[in-house]
Amino acid sequence: MVRLILLAALASVAMEFVAYAAHRFVYHGFLWVLHRSHHTPRKGAFELNDLFPLFFAGVSVALFLYGMADPDRADLVAVSIGVSLYGVVYFFIHDVYIHRRIKSLPLRIPLLLTMKKAHAIHHRDGGEPFGLLFFANPDRVRREQVEEADAA
């Protein structure tokens, strides 16, 4: 049981790196046509970018169902739980808190405010930080931007 809990935790942490790579190389790459909707003012409750979390949710559900169908694949159930846990955390931080898709959330938590500032830099410039949880350091991003501008 401890092994499965650790596997779920590892899968959840690993998802930040998967999300970073997907955001940087896929969303801002060949699937910009979908992700662009996230960098423009939203009209309505949904945007094309919402297809990305649906994809990851589908992968998680498929892993879960496959793992539940085979008693020897509890590891897949644990991974799917970790992926789902990351998705829930990401949804609440990114969609609910940062983008205020639920307006009545008056929290002012310093760590979340740091993430919000870093995400605002990403939306303004379209570059780093592409991650949300581990890569959100607005001071580092600003410092690197100044250094790049000075070097040019």
Contact map, one row per residue, 1 for C-alpha under 8 A:
11111000000000000000000000000000000000000000000000000000000000000000000000000000000000000000000000000000000000000000000000000000000000000000000000000000
11111100000000000000000000000000000000000000000000000000000000000000000000000000000000000000000000000000000000000000000000000000000000000000000000000000
11111110000000000000000000000000000000000000000000000000000000000000000000000000000000000000000000000000000000000000000000000000000000000000000000000000
11111111000000000000000000000000000000000000000000000000000000000000000001100100000000000000000000000000000000000000000000000000000000000000000000000000
11111111100000000000000000000000000000000000000000000000000000000000000000000100000000000000000000000000000000000000000000000000000000000000000000000000
01111111110000000000000000000000000000000000000000000000000000000000000000000000000000000000000000000000000000000000000000000000000000000000000000000000
00111111111000000000000000000000000000000000000000000000000000000000000000100110010000000000000000000000000000000000000000000000000000000000000000000000
00011111111100000000000000000000000000000000000000000000000000000000000000000111111000000000000000000000000000000000000000000000000000000000000000000000
00001111111110000000000000000000000000000000000000000000000000000000000000000000010000000000000000000000000000000000000000000000000000000000000000000000
00000111111111000000000000000000000000000000000000000000000000000000000000000000010000000000000000000000000000000000000000000000000000000000000000000000
00000011111111100000000000000000000000000000000000000000000000000000000000000011011000000000000000000000000000000000000000000000000000000000000000000000
00000001111111110000000000000000000000000000000000000000000000000000000000000010011111000000000000000000000000000000000000000000000000000000000000000000
00000000111111111000000000000000000000000000000000000000000000000000000000000000010001000000000000000000000000000000000000000000000000000000000000000000
00000000011111111100000000000000000000000000000000000000000000000000000000000000000000000000000000000000000000000000000000000000000000000000000000000000
00000000001111111110000000000000000000000000000000000000000000000000000000000000001001000000000000000000000000000000000000000000000000000000000000000000
00000000000111111111000000000000000000000000000000000000000000000000000000000000000001000000000000000000000000000000000000000000001111000000000000000000
00000000000011111111100000000000000000000000000000000000000000000000000000000000000000000000000000000000000000000000000000000000001000000000000000000000
00000000000001111111110000000000000000000000000000000000000000000000000000000000000000000000000000000000000000000000000000000000000000000000000000000000
00000000000000111111111000000000000000000000000000000000000000000000000000000000000000000000000000000000000000000000000000000000001000000000000000000000
00000000000000011111111100000000000000000000000000000000000000000000000000000000000000000000000000000000000000000000000000000000011100000000000000000000
00000000000000001111111111000000000000000000000000000000000000000000000000000000000000000000000000000000000000000000000000000000010000000000000000000000
00000000000000000111111111100000000000000000000000000000000000000000000000000000000000000000000000000000000000000000000000000000000000000000000000000000
00000000000000000011111111110000000000000000000000000000000000000000000000000000000000000000000000000000000000000000000000000000011000000000000000000000
00000000000000000001111111111000000000000000000000000000000000000000000000000000000000000000000000000000000000000000000000000000010000000000000000000000
00000000000000000000111111111100000000000000000000000000000000000000000000000000000000000000000000000000000000000000000000000000000000000000000000000000
00000000000000000000111111111111000000000000000000000000000000000000000000000000000000000000000000000000000000000000000000000000000000000000000000000000
00000000000000000000011111111111011000000000000000000000000000000000000000000000000000000000000000000000000000000000000000000000000000000000000000000000
00000000000000000000001111111111001000000000000000000000000000000000000000000000000000000000000000000000000000000000000000000000000000000000000000000000
00000000000000000000000111111111000000000000000000000000000000000000000000000000000000000000000000000000000000000000000000000000000000000000000000000000
00000000000000000000000011111111100000000000000000000000000000000000000000000000000000000000000000000000000000000000000000000000000000000000000000000000
00000000000000000000000001111111111000000000000000000000000000000000000000000000000000000000000000000000000000000000000000000000000000000000000000000000
00000000000000000000000001111111111100000000000000000000000000000000000000000000000000000000000000000000000000000000000000000000000000000000000000000000
00000000000000000000000000000111111110000000000000000000000000000000000000000000000000000000000000000000000000000000000000000000000000000000000000000000
00000000000000000000000000100011111110000000000110000000000000000000000000000000000000000000000000000000000000000000000000000000000000000000000000000000
00000000000000000000000000110011111111100000000110000000000000000000000000000000000000000000000000000000000000000000000000000000000000000000000000000000
00000000000000000000000000000001111111110000000010000000000000000000000000000000000000000000000000000000000000000000000000000000000000000000000000000000
00000000000000000000000000000000111111111100001110000000000000000000000000000000000000000000000000000000000000000000000000000000000000000000000000000000
00000000000000000000000000000000001111111100001110000000000000000000000000000000000000000000000000000000000000000000000000000000000000000000000000000000
00000000000000000000000000000000001111111000000000000000000000000000000000000000000000000000000000000000000000000000000000100000000000000000000000000000
00000000000000000000000000000000000111111100000000000000000000000000000000000000000000000000000000000000000000000000000000000000000000000000000000000000
00000000000000000000000000000000000011111110000000000000000000000000000000000000000000000000000000000000000000000000000000000000000000000000000000000000
00000000000000000000000000000000000011011111111000000000000000000000000000000000000000000000000000000000000000000000000000000000000000000000000000000000
00000000000000000000000000000000000000001111111000000000000000000000000000000000000000000000000000000000000000000000000000000000000000000000000000000000
00000000000000000000000000000000000000000111111000000000000000000000000000000000000000000000000000000000000000000000000000000000000000000000000000000000
00000000000000000000000000000000000000000111111000000000000000000000000000000000000000000000000000000000000000000000000000000000000000000000000000000000
00000000000000000000000000000000000000000111111101000000000000000000000000000000000000000000000000000000000000000000000000000000000000000000000000000000
00000000000000000000000000000000000011000111111111000000000000000000000000000000000000000000000000000000000000000000000000000000000000000000000000000000
00000000000000000000000000000000011011000000011111100000000000000000000000000000000000000000000000000000000000000000000000000000000000000000000000000000
00000000000000000000000000000000011111000000001111110000000000000000000000000000000000000000000000000000000000000000000000000000000000000000000000000000
00000000000000000000000000000000000000000000011111111100000000000000000000000000000000000000000000000000000000000000000000000000000000000000000000000000
00000000000000000000000000000000000000000000000111111110000000000000000000000000000000000000000000000000000000000000000000000000000000000000000000000000
00000000000000000000000000000000000000000000000011111111000000000000000000000000000000000000000000000000000000000000000000000000000000000000000000000000
00000000000000000000000000000000000000000000000001111111100000000000000000000000000000100000000000000000000000000000000000000000000000000000000000000000
00000000000000000000000000000000000000000000000001111111110000000000000000000000000000000000000000000000000000000000000000000000000000000000000000000000
00000000000000000000000000000000000000000000000000111111111000000000000000000000000000000000000000000000000000000000000000000000000000000000000000000000
00000000000000000000000000000000000000000000000000011111111100000000000000000000000000000000000000000000000000000000000000000000000000000000000000000000
00000000000000000000000000000000000000000000000000001111111110000000000000000000000100100000000000000000000000000000000000000000000000000000000000000000
00000000000000000000000000000000000000000000000000000111111111000000000000000000000000000000000000000000000000000000000000000000000000000000000000000000
00000000000000000000000000000000000000000000000000000011111111100000000000000000000000000000000000000000000000000000000000000000000000000000000000000000
00000000000000000000000000000000000000000000000000000001111111110000000000000011101100000000000000000000000000000000000000000000000000000000000000000000
00000000000000000000000000000000000000000000000000000000111111111000000000000001000000000000000000000000000000000000000000000000000000000000000000000000
00000000000000000000000000000000000000000000000000000000011111111100000000000000000000000000000000000000000000000000000000000000000000000000000000000000
00000000000000000000000000000000000000000000000000000000001111111110000000011011000000000000000000000000000000000000000000000000000000000000000000000000
00000000000000000000000000000000000000000000000000000000000111111111000000011001100000000000000000000000000000000000000000000000000000000000000000000000
00000000000000000000000000000000000000000000000000000000000011111111100000001000000000000000000000000000000000000000000000000000000000000000000000000000
00000000000000000000000000000000000000000000000000000000000001111111110010010000000000000000000000000000000000000000000000000000000000000000000000000000
00000000000000000000000000000000000000000000000000000000000000111111111111111000000000000000000000000000000000000000000000000000000000000000000000000000
00000000000000000000000000000000000000000000000000000000000000011111111011001000000000000000000000000000000000000000000000000000000000000000000000000000
00000000000000000000000000000000000000000000000000000000000000001111111000000000000000000000000000000000000000000000000000000000000000000000000000000000
00000000000000000000000000000000000000000000000000000000000000000111111111000000000000000000000000000000000000000000000000000000000000000000000000000000
00000000000000000000000000000000000000000000000000000000000000000011111111000000000000000000000000000000000000000000000000000000000000000000000000000000
00000000000000000000000000000000000000000000000000000000000000000010011111000000000000000000000000000000000000000000000000000000000000000000000000000000
00000000000000000000000000000000000000000000000000000000000000000111011111111000000000000000000000000000000000000000000000000000000000000000000000000000
00010000000000000000000000000000000000000000000000000000000000000011011111111100000000000000000000000000000000000000000000000000000000000000000000000000
00010010000000000000000000000000000000000000000000000000000000000010000011111110000000000000000000000000000000000000000000000000000000000000000000000000
00000000000000000000000000000000000000000000000000000000000000110110000011111111000000000000000000000000000000000000000000000000000000000000000000000000
00000000000000000000000000000000000000000000000000000000000000111011000011111111100000000000000000000000000000000000000000000000000000000000000000000000
00011011000000000000000000000000000000000000000000000000000000000000000001111111110000000000000000000000000000000000000000000000000000000000000000000000
00000011001100000000000000000000000000000000000000000000000100100000000000111111111000000000000000000000000000000000000000000000000000000000000000000000
00000001001000000000000000000000000000000000000000000000000110110000000000011111111100000000000000000000000000000000000000000000000000000000000000000000
00000001000000000000000000000000000000000000000000000000000100010000000000001111111110000000000000000000000000000000000000000000000000000000000000000000
00000011111110000000000000000000000000000000000000000000000000000000000000000111111111000000000000000000000000000000000000000000000000000000000000000000
00000001001100100000000000000000000000000000000000000000000100000000000000000011111111100000000000000000000000000000000000000000000000000000000000000000
00000000000100000000000000000000000000000000000000000000100100000000000000000001111111110000000000000000000000000000000000000000000000000000000000000000
00000000000100000000000000000000000000000000000000000000000000000000000000000000111111111000000000000000000000000000000000000000000000000000000000000000
00000000000110110000000000000000000000000000000000000000000000000000000000000000011111111100000000000000000000000000000000000000000000000000000000000000
00000000000000000000000000000000000000000000000000001000100000000000000000000000001111111110000000000000000000000000000000000000000000000000000000000000
00000000000000000000000000000000000000000000000000000000000000000000000000000000000111111111000000000000000000000000000000000000000000000000000000000000
00000000000000000000000000000000000000000000000000000000000000000000000000000000000011111111100000000000000000000000000000000000000000000000000000000000
00000000000000000000000000000000000000000000000000000000000000000000000000000000000001111111111000000000000000000000000000000000000100000000000000000000
00000000000000000000000000000000000000000000000000000000000000000000000000000000000000111111111100000000000000000000000000000000000000000000000000000000
00000000000000000000000000000000000000000000000000000000000000000000000000000000000000011111111110000000000000000000000000000000000000000000000000000000
00000000000000000000000000000000000000000000000000000000000000000000000000000000000000001111111111000000000000010000000000000000000000000000000000000000
00000000000000000000000000000000000000000000000000000000000000000000000000000000000000000111111111100000000000000000000000000000000100000000000000000000
00000000000000000000000000000000000000000000000000000000000000000000000000000000000000000111111111111000000000000000000000000000000000000000000000000000
00000000000000000000000000000000000000000000000000000000000000000000000000000000000000000011111111111110100000000000000000000000000000000000000000000000
00000000000000000000000000000000000000000000000000000000000000000000000000000000000000000001111111111100100000010000000000000000000000000000000000000000
00000000000000000000000000000000000000000000000000000000000000000000000000000000000000000000111111110000000000000011001000000000000000000000000000000000
00000000000000000000000000000000000000000000000000000000000000000000000000000000000000000000011111111000000000000000000000000000000000000000000000000000
00000000000000000000000000000000000000000000000000000000000000000000000000000000000000000000001111111110100000000000000000000000000000000000000000000000
00000000000000000000000000000000000000000000000000000000000000000000000000000000000000000000001110111110000000000000000000000000000000000000000000000000
00000000000000000000000000000000000000000000000000000000000000000000000000000000000000000000000110011111100000000000000000000000000000000000000000000000
00000000000000000000000000000000000000000000000000000000000000000000000000000000000000000000000100011111100000000000000000000000000000000000000000000000
00000000000000000000000000000000000000000000000000000000000000000000000000000000000000000000000000000111110000000000000000000000000000000000000000000000
00000000000000000000000000000000000000000000000000000000000000000000000000000000000000000000000110010111111000000000000000000000000000000000000000000000
00000000000000000000000000000000000000000000000000000000000000000000000000000000000000000000000000000001111100000000000000000000000000000000000000000000
00000000000000000000000000000000000000000000000000000000000000000000000000000000000000000000000000000000111110000000000000000000000000000000000000000000
00000000000000000000000000000000000000000000000000000000000000000000000000000000000000000000000000000000011111011000000000000000000000000000000000000000
00000000000000000000000000000000000000000000000000000000000000000000000000000000000000000000000000000000001111111000000000000000000000000000000000000000
00000000000000000000000000000000000000000000000000000000000000000000000000000000000000000000000000000000000111111100000000000000000000000000000000000000
00000000000000000000000000000000000000000000000000000000000000000000000000000000000000000000000000000000000011111110000000000000000000000000000000000000
00000000000000000000000000000000000000000000000000000000000000000000000000000000000000000000100010000000000111111111000000000000000000000000000000000000
00000000000000000000000000000000000000000000000000000000000000000000000000000000000000000000000000000000000111111111100000000000000000000000000000000000
00000000000000000000000000000000000000000000000000000000000000000000000000000000000000000000000000000000000001111111110000000000000000011100000000000000
00000000000000000000000000000000000000000000000000000000000000000000000000000000000000000000000001000000000000111111111000000000000110011100000000000000
00000000000000000000000000000000000000000000000000000000000000000000000000000000000000000000000001000000000000011111111100000000000000000000000000000000
00000000000000000000000000000000000000000000000000000000000000000000000000000000000000000000000000000000000000001111111110000000000000000100000000000000
00000000000000000000000000000000000000000000000000000000000000000000000000000000000000000000000000000000000000000111111111000000100000011100100000000000
00000000000000000000000000000000000000000000000000000000000000000000000000000000000000000000000001000000000000000011111111100000100100010000000000000000
00000000000000000000000000000000000000000000000000000000000000000000000000000000000000000000000000000000000000000001111111110000000000000000000000000000
00000000000000000000000000000000000000000000000000000000000000000000000000000000000000000000000000000000000000000000111111111111100000000100000000000000
00000000000000000000000000000000000000000000000000000000000000000000000000000000000000000000000000000000000000000000011111111111110000000000000000000000
00000000000000000000000000000000000000100000000000000000000000000000000000000000000000000000000000000000000000000000001111111110000000000000000000000000
00000000000000000000000000000000000000000000000000000000000000000000000000000000000000000000000000000000000000000000000111111100000000000000000000000000
00000000000000000000000000000000000000000000000000000000000000000000000000000000000000000000000000000000000000000000000011111110000000000000000000000000
00000000000000000000000000000000000000000000000000000000000000000000000000000000000000000000000000000000000000000000000011111111000000000000000000000000
00000000000000000000000000000000000000000000000000000000000000000000000000000000000000000000000000000000000000000000000011101111110000000000000000000000
00000000000000000000000000000000000000000000000000000000000000000000000000000000000000000000000000000000000000000000000011000111111000000000100000000000
00000000000000000000000000000000000000000000000000000000000000000000000000000000000000000000000000000000000000000000011011000011111100111000100000000000
00000000000000000001101100000000000000000000000000000000000000000000000000000000000000000000000000000000000000000000000001000011111100100000000000000000
00000000000000011011001000000000000000000000000000000000000000000000000000000000000000000000000000000000000000000000000000000001111111110000000000000000
00000000000000010001000000000000000000000000000000000000000000000000000000000000000000000100010000000000000000000010001000000000111111110000000000000000
00000000000000010000000000000000000000000000000000000000000000000000000000000000000000000000000000000000000000000010000000000000001111110000000000000000
00000000000000010000000000000000000000000000000000000000000000000000000000000000000000000000000000000000000000000000000000000000001111110000000000000000
00000000000000000000000000000000000000000000000000000000000000000000000000000000000000000000000000000000000000000000000000000000111111111000000000000000
00000000000000000000000000000000000000000000000000000000000000000000000000000000000000000000000000000000000000000110011000000000101111111100000000000000
00000000000000000000000000000000000000000000000000000000000000000000000000000000000000000000000000000000000000000110010000000000100000111111100000000000
00000000000000000000000000000000000000000000000000000000000000000000000000000000000000000000000000000000000000000110110010000000000000011111110000000000
00000000000000000000000000000000000000000000000000000000000000000000000000000000000000000000000000000000000000000000000000000000000000001111111000000000
00000000000000000000000000000000000000000000000000000000000000000000000000000000000000000000000000000000000000000000000000000000000000001111111100000000
00000000000000000000000000000000000000000000000000000000000000000000000000000000000000000000000000000000000000000000010000000001100000001111111110000000
00000000000000000000000000000000000000000000000000000000000000000000000000000000000000000000000000000000000000000000000000000000000000000111111111000000
00000000000000000000000000000000000000000000000000000000000000000000000000000000000000000000000000000000000000000000000000000000000000000011111111100000
00000000000000000000000000000000000000000000000000000000000000000000000000000000000000000000000000000000000000000000000000000000000000000001111111110000
00000000000000000000000000000000000000000000000000000000000000000000000000000000000000000000000000000000000000000000000000000000000000000000111111111000
00000000000000000000000000000000000000000000000000000000000000000000000000000000000000000000000000000000000000000000000000000000000000000000011111111100
00000000000000000000000000000000000000000000000000000000000000000000000000000000000000000000000000000000000000000000000000000000000000000000001111111110
00000000000000000000000000000000000000000000000000000000000000000000000000000000000000000000000000000000000000000000000000000000000000000000000111111111
00000000000000000000000000000000000000000000000000000000000000000000000000000000000000000000000000000000000000000000000000000000000000000000000011111111
00000000000000000000000000000000000000000000000000000000000000000000000000000000000000000000000000000000000000000000000000000000000000000000000001111111
00000000000000000000000000000000000000000000000000000000000000000000000000000000000000000000000000000000000000000000000000000000000000000000000000111111
00000000000000000000000000000000000000000000000000000000000000000000000000000000000000000000000000000000000000000000000000000000000000000000000000011111
